[in-house]
Amino acid sequence: MLCRPLLALACLLFSSSIAAQNDSEILPQTLPVELNTSDPAQKEVGELIFRGGVRIEPGEENIGGISGLEWVDNEDDYGGGALWAVSDDGRWLKIVPDETRGQLTDIYSIQMDRLHGLDG
């Protein structure tokens, strides 16, 4: 399983748009991204090891930035976990990553909806 800080770093590398519907699942279009486009072989930053990153292609609504990333184990139907986050326009997001041999390869799905209180 991907290390939590590394997955958070990889997901931070995408800042893009996602189509949003009330508490619905989105099957995003993604593109791989490198840690360092000038040196694609670079896989480390200090003590962190880059395990992949994806850019989510624009949808109908701009999210802007996301923050408060938190990894929750066994939170999805795919046997792994999910990243939970908050967008700067007041939505919660659940991001379910796909990985192969410890490398982030894609995003299975994204769910999002407006925050309705302190617990989402």
C-alpha positions as CSV (number, residue, x, y, z in Angstrom):
1,M,0.0,0.0,0.0
2,L,1.3,3.5,-0.7
3,C,2.6,5.4,2.2
4,R,0.1,8.0,3.4
5,P,2.5,11.1,3.0
6,L,3.6,10.0,-0.4
7,L,0.0,9.5,-1.6
8,A,-0.9,12.9,-0.3
9,L,2.1,14.4,-2.1
10,A,1.0,12.6,-5.3
11,C,-2.5,13.8,-5.0
12,L,-1.4,17.3,-4.3
13,L,0.3,17.3,-7.6
14,F,-3.0,17.5,-9.4
15,S,-4.9,20.7,-9.1
16,S,-7.5,20.7,-11.7
17,S,-11.3,20.6,-12.2
18,I,-13.7,17.9,-11.5
19,A,-17.4,17.6,-12.5
20,A,-19.5,17.7,-9.4
21,Q,-22.9,16.3,-8.6
22,N,-24.5,16.0,-5.2
23,D,-22.8,13.1,-3.4
24,S,-22.3,11.2,-6.6
25,E,-19.4,9.2,-7.8
26,I,-17.2,10.7,-10.6
27,L,-15.1,8.5,-12.8
28,P,-12.3,10.9,-13.6
29,Q,-10.1,11.2,-16.7
30,T,-6.5,11.3,-15.5
31,L,-3.0,11.8,-17.0
32,P,0.2,10.7,-15.3
33,V,2.6,13.4,-14.0
34,E,6.3,13.3,-13.2
35,L,7.8,14.6,-10.0
36,N,10.3,16.6,-12.0
37,T,9.7,17.1,-15.7
38,S,13.3,18.2,-16.2
39,D,14.5,14.9,-14.7
40,P,11.9,12.2,-15.0
41,A,14.2,9.7,-13.4
42,Q,14.1,11.7,-10.1
43,K,12.0,9.7,-7.6
44,E,13.1,11.1,-4.2
45,V,12.8,14.4,-2.4
46,G,14.7,14.3,0.8
47,E,13.4,11.3,2.7
48,L,10.3,11.0,0.6
49,I,10.0,8.6,-2.3
50,F,7.7,9.6,-5.2
51,R,5.3,6.8,-6.0
52,G,3.4,8.4,-8.8
53,G,1.1,11.3,-9.5
54,V,-1.9,12.0,-11.6
55,R,-3.6,15.1,-13.1
56,I,-7.4,15.0,-13.2
57,E,-8.7,16.4,-16.4
58,P,-11.1,19.4,-16.2
59,G,-14.8,18.7,-15.7
60,E,-17.7,21.0,-15.5
61,E,-16.9,22.7,-12.2
62,N,-13.7,24.1,-10.9
63,I,-12.7,23.0,-7.4
64,G,-9.6,25.1,-7.1
65,G,-7.3,23.9,-4.3
66,I,-7.8,21.1,-1.9
67,S,-6.6,20.8,1.7
68,G,-6.9,18.8,4.8
69,L,-5.9,15.5,3.1
70,E,-6.3,12.5,5.3
71,W,-5.8,8.9,4.4
72,V,-8.4,6.4,5.7
73,D,-7.6,2.7,5.4
74,N,-10.2,0.2,4.0
75,E,-12.6,2.9,3.2
76,D,-13.6,1.8,-0.3
77,D,-15.0,-1.2,-2.3
78,Y,-11.6,-1.8,-3.9
79,G,-9.8,-3.2,-0.8
80,G,-7.5,-0.3,-0.2
81,G,-8.3,3.1,1.3
82,A,-9.3,6.6,0.4
83,L,-8.1,10.1,0.7
84,W,-10.5,12.6,2.2
85,A,-10.1,16.3,1.6
86,V,-11.9,19.6,1.6
87,S,-12.0,21.9,-1.4
88,D,-11.7,25.7,-1.0
89,D,-15.2,26.1,-2.3
90,G,-16.7,24.2,0.6
91,R,-17.0,20.6,-0.6
92,W,-15.7,17.3,0.9
93,L,-14.0,14.9,-1.5
94,K,-13.3,11.2,-1.2
95,I,-10.6,10.2,-3.6
96,V,-10.1,6.4,-4.3
97,P,-6.6,5.8,-5.8
98,D,-5.5,2.9,-8.0
99,E,-2.0,1.4,-7.5
100,T,0.1,-1.3,-9.0
101,R,3.1,-2.7,-7.0
102,G,3.2,0.4,-4.7
103,Q,3.0,2.9,-7.5
104,L,0.0,5.3,-8.0
105,T,-1.3,4.7,-11.5
106,D,-4.8,6.2,-11.6
107,I,-7.8,7.3,-9.6
108,Y,-10.7,4.9,-9.4
109,S,-13.3,7.4,-8.4
110,I,-14.0,10.7,-6.7
111,Q,-17.1,11.4,-4.6
112,M,-17.9,14.9,-3.5
113,D,-20.7,17.0,-2.0
114,R,-21.2,20.3,-0.1
115,L,-20.2,20.4,3.5
116,H,-23.3,20.5,5.7
117,G,-21.6,20.7,9.1
118,L,-18.4,20.0,11.0
119,D,-18.6,16.3,10.1
120,G,-19.4,16.9,6.3
